[in-house]
Amino acid sequence: VEVMVIDQLEYHLMQNFSHMDTVLGAVNQQPLRPRGADFTRVRDYFLDGHQKLFRQTIVMSSHMTPEANSVLGRHCLNVRGLVKT
């Protein structure tokens, strides 16, 4: 996953937000089996386990909470930084 969009985060906060923590953690892991993947098309940093540093994560929400900042701070580690508006 190179670009991940989380839209209307406030609705996820009203539900079971630990599920969001689980999903974001699973996105950062490599698959256990290739399942017919052509590895010549996969970028080297994905094979080296650095995909969480190069993925663009776009989060849209009407407001942010400390819980959301904590989960996103643990799983969204882009090397180019973070922009909040």
C-alpha positions in Angstrom: 0.0 0.0 0.0 1.6 3.3 -1.1 -1.3 5.7 -0.3 -3.8 5.1 2.5 -6.8 7.3 3.0 -8.7 7.4 6.3 -11.8 9.5 5.7 -14.1 10.7 8.5 -11.9 9.5 11.4 -14.4 10.8 13.9 -16.8 8.0 13.0 -14.1 5.4 13.6 -13.5 7.0 17.0 -17.1 6.4 17.9 -16.7 2.7 17.0 -14.1 0.2 18.3 -11.0 2.2 17.7 -8.7 -0.7 18.7 -9.7 -2.2 15.4 -8.0 0.8 13.6 -4.9 0.0 15.6 -5.0 -3.6 14.4 -5.6 -2.7 10.8 -2.8 -0.1 10.7 -0.4 -2.6 12.3 -1.3 -5.2 9.7 -0.7 -2.8 6.8 2.9 -2.4 8.0 3.6 -6.1 7.8 4.9 -8.2 4.9 2.8 -11.1 3.6 3.8 -14.5 4.8 3.2 -16.2 1.4 3.8 -14.8 -2.0 0.5 -16.1 -3.5 1.7 -15.7 -7.1 3.2 -12.2 -6.7 5.7 -11.0 -9.3 8.5 -9.7 -7.1 10.2 -7.9 -10.0 7.5 -5.3 -9.8 7.8 -4.7 -6.0 9.8 -1.8 -4.9 13.0 -2.6 -2.9 12.0 -0.7 0.2 8.9 -2.8 0.5 11.0 -6.0 0.4 13.3 -4.5 3.0 10.4 -3.8 5.4 10.5 0.0 5.1 7.0 0.5 3.6 5.7 2.3 6.7 8.4 5.0 6.1 7.4 5.7 2.5 3.6 5.3 2.6 1.5 8.4 2.3 -1.3 8.4 4.9 -4.1 10.9 4.4 -6.4 11.3 7.5 -9.5 13.5 7.2 -11.4 14.3 10.3 -13.5 17.2 11.8 -11.5 17.0 15.0 -8.5 15.0 16.4 -8.3 13.3 19.8 -5.3 12.2 21.8 -6.2 8.5 21.1 -6.1 9.2 17.3 -2.9 11.1 17.6 -1.4 8.2 19.5 -2.4 5.5 17.1 -1.4 7.5 14.0 1.9 8.5 15.6 2.8 4.8 16.2 1.8 3.5 12.7 2.2 6.5 10.3 6.0 7.2 10.2 6.6 8.9 6.8 10.1 10.1 6.4 9.0 13.3 4.8 7.1 14.4 7.9 3.6 15.4 8.9 1.2 18.2 8.0 -1.7 19.1 10.2 -4.2 21.8 9.3 
